[in-house]
Amino acid sequence: MTAALRITGLTFAYPDGREALRGVDLTLTPGERVALLGPNGAGKTTLVLHLNGILHGGAGRVEISGLPVTPGDRKAITEIRRRVGVVFQDPDDQLFMPTVAEDVAFGPANLGVRGDELDARVTEALTAVGMLEHRDQIPHHLSFGQRRRVAVATVLAMRPEILVLDEPSSNLDPASRRELAEIIESLPVTVLMVTHDLPYALELCPRSVILDAGRIVADAPTGELLADRDLMAAHRLELPFGFDPAAVRR
Amino acid sequence: MERLFLDRDSRVHRLSPEVKIAAVLLFTVVVVITPREEFTAFAGYAVLIALVTAPARVPAGWLLRRSTIELPFVLLAVLLPIFGHGERVDWLGLSLSVDGLYGAWNIVAKGTLGVLASLLLAATTTMRDLISGLDRLRCPAVITQIMTFMLRYVDVLIDDARRMRIARLARAYDPRFLWQAKAFAVGVGSLFLRSYERGERVYLAMLSRGYTGTMPSVAGRAPAREWAISSALPVAAAGMAVAAAALP
């Protein structure tokens, strides 16, 4: 079976010389949900921006369902950006069009979808996140949780194969956090979730990897990984007060 | 952001934005090029404005209140007859310049008609529709894109500024004199930096969704019937101008 995502030997240094990735290897099988954990400055965002070819230039290789990410090839990179849907942390960065529906239509329209088909895509994506009745609203008038859900819809409208979520639970109230978890669980796509919210990782992702100092330093079932106190402490990962991963029944 | 828009359902509201923009623009051009002595033509233009205002369901009081934006220009116009040169007339003990009176009338009449027409457009068209109207009228994409982003982010920016102001006040900042404005100035600077960084993040988000440098085009065109209806305004105005000029 072709891997949904295959990263081999990926390195990257910023122009100022700072090495962000020092040889990352990671493979995701289709339909898998994996949490990408790691302290601030570990290179998580840098890695995410490699998945759709926005950052490039180092050594190594990234493949999405067998298609290599080749930033020079415009046609191929459009297909890569369709396959990899990145939901950024701040929904105000992601929602830049004046209305919800226009924003959701932006991605598929860039792929050449027009007319009724485009309308159907918008409806489908907004239905999947339960935001259809807000389609003509101004993003600024939505709650933060609603904006985050619309941000997910903007990517779903492109029918991606991998959904990459950057800190999906940040700034959400507990109810919005749970609603988003239900939405993520209901989606039939491969998910790579960058998060500091370890209980969220445990709830949604059977498998987790830890990225630290530009390398994958651990790759294991989430429950096991969170229970390894020494490993966690070595990479500045801490569970919330009173949270015991062993006590959570999956 | 939609402070000028009056959310009503009327025939004027339902017209496509591009036909309304074109009509108001052409009407204003006719008004501006009409010689200032053609008083009947200007009276006719005012009637035309009234004829659009009624079906648009825009209250006259609202129009008058909003048109106060014109007042600074009116003040300038008032000075012209007093300080103008040439032939003078006496009026209520004041010696006024005839040329200045004509000049003042020219500014006030044309200004008022232009402001009223623009207000009618703004009252019946949302900002979003105005931008897509300009887009369909082949306004350069760079300009309409900047306006689109401004429309989306101006409220975000205002919120940012408000939060920063509250944070300053919460630390007992209470500027009373100009030389205490430093914190405010620094705030403006960091607001600029924040917006600049947001711009970069938005660009990354756009690239991630397949942006290649051009926005997806706005679909749809106004039907010919709407063009015909809206052209009535500039055509009638032009007719009046010609008739007024032809009459002795």
Interface residues (C-beta under 8 A of the other chain):
Chain A: L49 N52 I54 R74 T78 R81 R82 V84 G85 V86 F88 D90 D92 D93 Q94 L95 F96 M97 P98 T99 A105 F106 G107 A109 N110 L111 R114 G115 P139 H140 T154 V155 M158
Chain B: M127 R128 I131 T148 F149 L151 R152 Y153 D155 V156 R198 R201 V202 L204 A205 M206 L207 S208 R209 G210 Y211 T212 M215 P216 A219
